[in-house]
Amino acid sequence: MAILNYINYASATAAIVATIIVRVLYHGISFKPTRESFLLKKLVRPVCRGQLLLRQYLFWPTVYLARVLYAFQRQDPLLRIFKLDPVTVVCISDTHNTYPEVPDGYVLVHAGDLSKSGTFEQIQETLTWLNSLPHEHKIVVAGNHDILLDPTLDIQNPNIDAESLRAKLNWGNIIYLQDTATDITCSNGRKLKIYGSPKSKDFGSPNQAFQYPASQDVWHRSIPSRADILVTHCPPRAHLDILSVGCNYLLKELWRARPRLHVFGHCHDGHGTQQLPFDDFQNNYEQIVINNGGIRRLLWMFEDLVRSWRKHQPGPPLPWTHLVNAASADGFFHKRKPVIKVVI
């Protein structure tokens, strides 16, 4: 095992050196893009996930290698401590009027984009489907496709009485959260505080419900500290966010609030789960992704990774958040994905 670890360290070191060489060859010593880089960008259009990764390596090699190192981080066993009364949370998002097979659980969370284009009929169709499911508690936030649910867009459709249509929606036993919180009690006695928000960063989509400019910090101290479940449509930047539609400010607020579970969607190709420990390794990775580079931080990541794998005893318990990108709709590189179920 020790020999294998040293081989991994040597491979990572060689990759870092290769990154510096590629960066110099394609962008010069100053690390500023050259004409060649823009020509190469035209030639390497991402039509599949493999080409996207190649393009990331050629133009943002430091970010690419940071993602590689991040995938090899060691998960401390103390991160996986569950309560005595575990609760199963079923996570879905971006269903867009499709109806995946949903497993049983105490809590069902839908992280937005219930519909294709946000009409009354489309949203009500999804609400009827959700109400037919057997889960004890159902939590829903809207997404940028759910136009009817955003009152600020009513002026764009003056011929439609959007307020009356919203009032006619039959929510049944669904708890709808719009920058609000709720407390629920599960049948096993476990109490959970849940906060939900439909907001997402504007990245040029024609579907503009609950969107805000990327430069605007709409998340500052908006999330209750230590909530059990946070539900947003928007992902945090750098996590399960392969197309970079996530928000830097939401990531910053995540570090402050540190919920037990964060469920989101929006980035269809980011579907999956991650554990987010709030440590130096995590911070260095995120800063590299946000700033599109940082050789020094990449070396720090490598040093932290080596140190973590050489430890024989786990350190003290770390605060952490379980991240779930629950988007189930087709993406650019992935077809429809299975529903995610987690235990908290």
VEXLUM-580790 format. One line per 10 residues: number of its first residue (from 1); for each residue x, y, z of C-alpha. Coordinates in pm, whole numbers. Each point is the difference from the previous one (the first is absolute). Layout:
BEGIN
NUM	X Y Z  ...
! end
This chain:
BEGIN
1	0 0 0  285 239 88  163 -64 -339  -331 68 -176  -41 327 190  349 117 -98  -77 -86 -363  -314 215 25  202 288 150  261 -28 -277
11	-272 -4 -267  -166 307 148  334 183 17  68 -83 -366  -349 124 -89  63 331 176  330 44 -186  -177 -85 -327  -264 261 81  262 272 38
21	164 -102 -329  -333 -3 -188  -93 334 150  328 157 -110  -16 -154 -349  -355 112 -71  -22 325 196  358 119 45  189 80 317  -245 276 93
31	-289 -253 -4  -201 234 -223  -200 -160 -283  163 23 -342  -145 -14 -351  89 -370 -17  -213 -73 304  -306 158 -160  57 -194 -325  34 -321 197
41	-320 84 187  -180 11 -336  133 -346 -86  -89 -167 329  -374 51 30  -145 -215 280  -246 -233 -170  49 -272 264  121 -18 358  345 -123 -108
51	50 300 -227  -120 232 275  265 -143 235  265 37 -272  -101 360 -54  16 65 374  350 -146 14  128 205 -295  -139 333 114  -31 -35 377
61	251 -275 84  33 110 361  -375 -25 49  -5 -338 -170  274 -138 226  -165 150 307  -312 -201 -88  216 -314 -38  162 54 342  -339 76 152
71	-133 -336 -119  279 -175 192  -63 170 334  -25 -235 294  -337 -19 172  52 -5 376  -223 -271 161  -107 258 256  -179 189 -278  -250 -284 -22
81	-170 34 337  -378 -31 -10  -258 87 261  -171 -265 210  -325 66 -188  109 -3 -365  -226 156 -261  -3 -102 -366  -22 297 -237  -92 -59 -365
91	137 271 -229  -129 99 -344  32 311 -215  -40 125 -356  -271 -249 -87  -151 238 -261  -336 -182 -12  160 -343 -4  -75 -249 274  290 -219 110
101	-38 -304 221  30 131 357  113 -227 288  -161 9 344  128 223 279  -106 227 284  59 327 -188  -29 78 -372  185 309 -122  -50 158 -344
111	261 269 -72  -179 184 -279  -82 0 -371  -323 -188 46  -109 101 -350  127 57 -353  -117 358 -48  -180 94 322  -365 1 -106  -284 -64 243
121	-84 -334 -162  359 -125 8  61 96 362  -333 -143 118  74 -326 -182  324 -40 198  -168 96 329  -267 -265 -59  272 -259 -62  192 101 314
131	-317 -21 210  -57 -355 -124  332 -114 153  -7 -161 347  275 197 178  -82 151 342  137 344 -82  44 162 -341  217 311 -37  5 201 -324
141	176 309 -129  -46 153 -346  260 25 -275  75 241 -281  -242 -186 -233  -296 42 240  -100 342 -136  -350 18 152  137 -27 355  214 316 -31
151	-222 308 62  270 235 -131  -57 -138 -351  -377 68 -4  53 326 -188  146 -192 -294  -338 -167 -60  -263 276 52  -272 -208 -170  26 -272 265
161	-128 40 356  299 -178 151  -96 83 359  -338 -173 -37  163 -301 -165  250 -33 284  -288 7 248  -172 -285 -188  297 -236 22  -84 -304 213
171	308 -62 213  -164 -274 208  239 -112 275  306 153 -169  204 256 196  109 272 -245  300 207 110  90 334 -157  284 149 206  -170 -142 308
181	58 -272 260  -217 -272 151  27 -251 284  -125 -355 -44  -26 -303 229  44 -346 -151  -185 -307 123  316 -127 174  0 315 214  283 178 -181
191	-50 375 -43  152 178 -299  42 367 -91  -14 57 -375  72 319 -195  -83 39 -369  65 258 -271  -77 1 -376  268 256 -92  263 -80 -262
201	278 196 -166  -80 144 -342  220 -166 -263  -191 102 -312  -288 -247 8  -327 119 -160  -178 -138 308  43 281 252  -212 -88 304  168 94 329
211	328 87 -171  251 262 113  319 154 -148  317 -198 67  159 307 161  -278 38 259  34 -165 342  -359 -104 75  104 -269 250  175 206 270
221	-111 -139 340  -328 -124 -152  28 -367 101  -64 -105 363  315 -128 167  22 -377 42  -324 -75 -184  -54 -370 -50  -92 31 -368  67 284 -243
231	-187 -12 -332  99 236 -281  -44 -19 -374  345 146 -59  313 -204 76  295 142 192  295 79 -224  263 -274 -45  -216 -288 123  -201 -233 -228
241	2 296 -237  183 -115 -313  -132 287 -216  80 273 259  -356 125 48  49 -10 378  22 308 220  311 120 186  -212 182 257  -208 -308 74
251	323 -192 60  116 271 240  -331 -16 187  29 -379 14  326 37 192  -176 224 252  -330 -188 43  134 -358 -36  -326 -193 -41  -2 -376 49
261	-131 -63 -353  -13 230 -304  -225 -109 -289  7 189 -331  -23 -52 -376  13 238 -299  325 -144 -145  -130 -319 -161  344 -149 -64  108 49 362
271	-230 -273 132  153 -183 298  111 39 362  300 142 185  109 43 358  122 351 72  235 25 301  80 359 92  381 -22 6  307 148 -176
281	-2 -264 -274  -359 91 -80  71 374 0  302 -31 -228  -196 -209 -249  -289 247 -9  228 303 -45  174 -167 -295  -335 -69 -170  -138 348 71
291	314 179 -121  65 -238 -292  344 -89 126  258 30 276  321 -207 -12  85 74 364  -338 -118 125  30 -310 -218  329 -84 173  -167 57 338
301	-277 -238 -103  258 -261 -95  180 46 333  -327 -34 195  -92 -311 -200  334 -167 75  -30 88 368  -354 -139 24  97 -333 -159  307 -36 223
311	-203 43 320  -58 -325 187  -253 145 242  -300 213 -97  -5 355 125  -274 169 199  -352 3 -147  -47 267 -266  -314 199 -72  -124 -107 -341
321	-291 25 -239  -139 -277 -221  -57 146 -349  -253 -147 -244  -53 115 -356  -335 -168 -61  -57 110 -362  -166 -290 -177  -53 154 -345  220 -67 -302
331	319 205 -18  252 67 -276  203 -310 85  -230 -212 218  -341 -145 -61  -265 -29 268  146 -92 341  -132 -203 294  -158 168 302  241 51 291
341	-86 -113 353  210 103 303  -16 -58 375  58 282 248
! end
